[in-house]
Amino acid sequence: MHDALQKEIALYEKRTPESAQAHKKAEKRIPLGVASNYRAYDPYPLFVAEGRGSKIRDVDGNEYIDYNLCFGALMAGHGHPAVVKATKWALDNGSTFGMPHGMEAELAEEICARYPVEMVRFGSSGTEATMHACRIARAATGRDKLLRFEGCYHGLHDSALVSVKPKEEDFGDIHAPNSVPGGQGVIKAVLDNVTVATFNDLPSVEHRFKQFPGQIAAIILEPIMMNVGICMPQPGFLEGLREICTKDGALLIFDEVKTGAKLAWGGASDYFGVKPDMITLAKSIGGGLPLAAFGASRAVMDLITQHKVFHGGTYNTNRVVMAAGLATFREVLTRDNYAHVDKLGRKLVEGYRTIVNKAGLQAYVAHAGVNGALMLYPQEIRNYRDWIKIDVDLWRQFWFGMVNRGVLAMPYWWDEQWTISVQHTEADIDKHLAVFEEVAPGLAKTQQERGLKYVGAAGH
Ligand SMILES: Cc1ncc(COP(=O)(O)O)c(C=O)c1O
């Protein structure tokens, strides 16, 4: 570990002894001491005491401007008044019944008004939404295989846990990547039924359709690959996928768990003007509560109506979450608020770009809606294999450097991005930029000393 990073980590440890203690206690009974692997990092994660608006406070009393926002699930910010009011009402009046109530149809209308779908069903996580979407696509086409892209993330069910963060030795040909299980326990038969292509590489997709004629049920993808920082679809890529699916009779699934609320009012399908057959939503649509949805045309969703595909869930549409969802769609994800976060996002991105140039850092700044990322690469990445060529310790110097100065610039992990909430202010952006200005020259110095190193970033 280089000196500058060592110093930042020592400072982190000095500032956060209560988090260290809390982590030690949790490790005794909880693997890694956290409830989701993504929350674990060395030397230990920050433990949170409270969150309000754009800020959180850790158990040591340190305050941070929060651009992690629960991995992008909180475009509403912490404790948004409309979400709090609605959820309190739901708690006071019966939180869950396992029976229908009026809010479901209301929220379904909101979703169908914004996204290119005619019917929806609800769940509690993005994993659930993509799992059901994949099953429905298989049922709708009578085909078993799915096509996905190396490096995209779609949650934790077996079909999703293929080639998420494969290691270089397992890659295979870039035009025909291997199907690599994301850990042990993924059923081998699933690997045979999930074929992999390379993002932004239409020939690799065409190759798979030739290899498996009439066998691919759907292409599933993040329209912007956002589990490798931010990797934009190159012009014509999404349109090309649309064409291939239409020609072959496969369905196109946009996994809009990250882009659905945060990219724009109508999500990625509206932003790029490409209409998928199915979409999945989660993260910020619930104002921070566990709300997910999947939707498609009436013809596809009727597979559920006709009892051909099964869908259920005890906690689906519990009223606390639905109240939060309705408040979020009506009072958080409004056109005025999109204008507000867009303005802040541009200011942050432009500020980062100026500072990167001034410091002489070899990096670029990518952004998509309220999300953005400092990409520590000399040129724009196009796919997962470009992304793994990162100096991880340089990124860690950035992250700890920002945290030590009161800015949680993004979730820990160099495959993530920042999120700006509707409760962030110009002052929050100014502070973020002031801190980055302090940190950036050290990053440039480290980069000059170490050279543009390939370190390899696979795995969490
Ligand atoms: C694009 C995408 N799909 C699916 C998921 C899974 O969502 P969840 O963590 O709610 O299960 C995520 C989570 O980050 C995601 O980014």
The ligand as a Tripos MOL2 file, in Angstrom:
@<TRIPOS>MOLECULE
LIG
   16    16     1     0     0
SMALL
NO_CHARGES

@<TRIPOS>ATOM
      1 C1        -29.1310   -2.7720  -12.3520 C.3       1 LIG1
      2 C2        -29.4660   -3.5110  -11.1030 C.ar      1 LIG1
      3 N1        -30.3260   -4.5380  -11.1520 N.ar      1 LIG1
      4 C3        -30.6720   -5.2240  -10.0520 C.ar      1 LIG1
      5 C4        -30.1500   -4.9010   -8.8280 C.ar      1 LIG1
      6 C5        -30.5370   -5.6730   -7.6200 C.3       1 LIG1
      7 O1        -31.3260   -4.8980   -6.7850 O.3       1 LIG1
      8 P1        -31.4870   -5.2670   -5.2430 P.3       1 LIG1
      9 O2        -30.1830   -4.9800   -4.5910 O.co2     1 LIG1
     10 O3        -32.5980   -4.3590   -4.7760 O.co2     1 LIG1
     11 O4        -31.8670   -6.7030   -5.1710 O.co2     1 LIG1
     12 C6        -29.2420   -3.8280   -8.7220 C.ar      1 LIG1
     13 C7        -28.6530   -3.4660   -7.4310 C.2       1 LIG1
     14 O5        -27.7260   -2.6930   -7.3400 O.2       1 LIG1
     15 C8        -28.8830   -3.1280   -9.8920 C.ar      1 LIG1
     16 O6        -28.0080   -2.1120   -9.8530 O.3       1 LIG1
@<TRIPOS>BOND
     1     1     2 1
     2     2     3 ar
     3     2    15 ar
     4     3     4 ar
     5     4     5 ar
     6     5     6 1
     7     5    12 ar
     8     6     7 1
     9     7     8 1
    10     8     9 2
    11     8    10 1
    12     8    11 1
    13    12    13 1
    14    12    15 ar
    15    13    14 2
    16    15    16 1
@<TRIPOS>SUBSTRUCTURE
     1 LIG1         1 GROUP 0 **** ****
